[in-house]
Amino acid sequence: QLVESGGGLVQPGGSLRLSCTASGFAFSSYAMSWYRQVPGKERELVATITRGGGSTNYEDSVKGRFTISRDNAKNLVYLQMNSLKPEDTAVYYCYARRSFGIGVYEYWGQGTQVTVSS
């Protein structure tokens, strides 16, 4: 299970930190990602972090503004979002993925709304 928190309303230029709490699976064995989705559009990958946290990747529009991190001791993954823009408004989802041979185990959170508006 994945449960996101930390969303809300923020003014342009502001910051938010999203958190995702994992339970019921071996968190440290899963790569973790944040996705976002606006109505009428496909879900978009925002950021990914490897199992040990040693490598991260970002969607181009958030590079230099967003930071993904994880705490494997606490089963938590974070998304620090700075210099927020109205186009960052979306529902943000936490995602966990692990490959087993030809299979994939994956989990999705329920999403948390982020609204950037003055």
N, C-alpha and C positions, 0 to 999 in steps of 0.2 A: 504494500500500500504506500502511496505517496500523497502527502498533504502539503499544499502550498499555503503560504501566508505572506503578508507584507504588502499586498497591493493596496491601491487607493487612488485618491485624486491629488495631483501635484501640479504646480505651475511650471510652465516652460523654464528650463534652466535648472530645475530642482533635481533632487535625488530621491531614490527609493532603494531599499534592499529587500529583495524577495528571498524567502527561505522555503526549503522543501525538506520535510521530515520523512524519512523512509522507515518502514517496518515490515517484518515478515519475510525478508529475504536477505541474502548476504551482500549488504550494501557495497562493501569494499571490492567486490568482484564485478561490479557493474560500472560501465561508463555512464556518465550522467550528462543530460542536456537540458537546455531550456528552449522551448518553442513558443511562438506567439501566433495568434490568429485574430483577424478582424472579420466581421460579418461579410460574407460573399467572397472571401478569399481563402486560398489554401493555407494550411498551417505552415509556418515558416520557421526553419531552424535558426536560432539566435546564437547559441553558444554551446560548446561541448567541452567536457573535461574527462581525462582518462581516469582509470581506476585508482591509480596512486596520486593523481593530481599533478603529475609532472608535465603534462602537455594540455594546452587549451587551443580552441579554435573559435573564431567569431565570424558572424555574418558581416559583410563589409560595412554596412551602414551603422553598426554599433561599435566597430573597432575604435579603441581609444576612449570610449565612453562607458562601456559595460565591462565588468569583470566577473567571471565565474570562478568559484572556489568551492572546496568541500572539506568537511571534517569527518573522516572515517570513524573516529572514535565516538562521535555523536550521531552518526547516520544522517548528516545534514549536508545539503548543497545550497549554495547561495548564488544570487545574481545581484551584484551591486550595480546600480544604474545611475549614472551621473549625466549632467547636461541634457536632461530629458527634453524631447521635442514632441510636438503634437502628433507627429507620425509614429511615435512609439506607443500610442494608445492601442491597446489590444488586450485580449485575455492571454495570460502567460501560463504555460503548462510545463511541468517538470516531467522528465522522461528518463527511464532507466533501461539499459540494454546490455545483454550479455549473449555471446554466441557459444553454442555447444555443438561442435561438429557441424552437422547440416541444419541444426535447429537454432532458434533464437528465443531467449526469454526476454520479455519486455513488460514494462509497467508505465502507466500514465497517471498523473494526478488529475484532479477535477478542475484545476485552473483557478487563477486569481486575476481579477480585473485591474488593469492599470490605465488610468485616464490622465492625460497630460493636457491641461487646459487652463487658461487664465479666467 
